[in-house]
Amino acid sequence: AQSVTQLGSHVSVSEGALVLLRCNYSSSVPPYLFWYVQYPNQGLQLLLKYTSAATLVKGINGFEAEFKKSETSFHLTKPSAHMSDAAEYFCAVRGPGGSYIPTFGRGTSLIVHP
Amino acid sequence: NAGVTQTPKFQVLKTGQSMTLQCAQDMNHNSMYWYRQDPGMGLRLIYYSASEGTTDKGEVPNGYNVSRLNKREFSLRLESAAPSQTSVYFCASSEGDGFSTDTQYFGPGTRLTVL
């Protein structure tokens, strides 16, 4: 069964600092990977996804993520944090080789200090 | 284009009461999902429907039933609510009926409290 681990339930950064949110997957076959963001009291929306094309994926709001097969990772980064980036971030994994039903990580809350 | 809509936004129930959460999408998507979100647990899949007329259990189906009324609508029913079902419920949809690369589109959620 495929699974995904997000290291750190909370990440705190200062405004302007680098954002790094970690996601590792467990799957014998490289899966498709997604990052979703959830702003307070809202549903989730897609930030970016990896579907086996380019390993460096650019998303909305200046975020990007790099798929590294050797490390089974798909970490999310942003060079300079804004106050508006404060939200909950979820990594998710789907097939191939496993179920097309997504499996979500437990989420990482990003806190941005002025 | 409203996307995915959910009703109600908030609900308080007493133990043993029943209710139905409604979800509709206007994107002509084939797949629809129901999740619950609890602190520190991420999103857990309750039921999903890969196409009109089919439904399947997810990770945590006990205590819930679903109906795919038509292509647009997918409802979640709690027959006898329990305090353990206090949660935020999200409905989602995606275009295909089995495509792993599809993006999921989420509704705004229903906050349910069971006393």
Interface residues (C-beta under 8 A of the other chain):
Chain A: S9 P31 Y32 F34 Y36 N41 Q42 G43 L44 Q45 L46 K49 T51 F90 R94 G95 P96 Y100 I101 P102 F104 G105 R106 G107
Chain B: V4 G40 M41 G42 L43 R44 L45 Y48 G58 F90 A92 G98 F99 S100 T101 T103 Q104 Y105 F106 G107 P108 G109
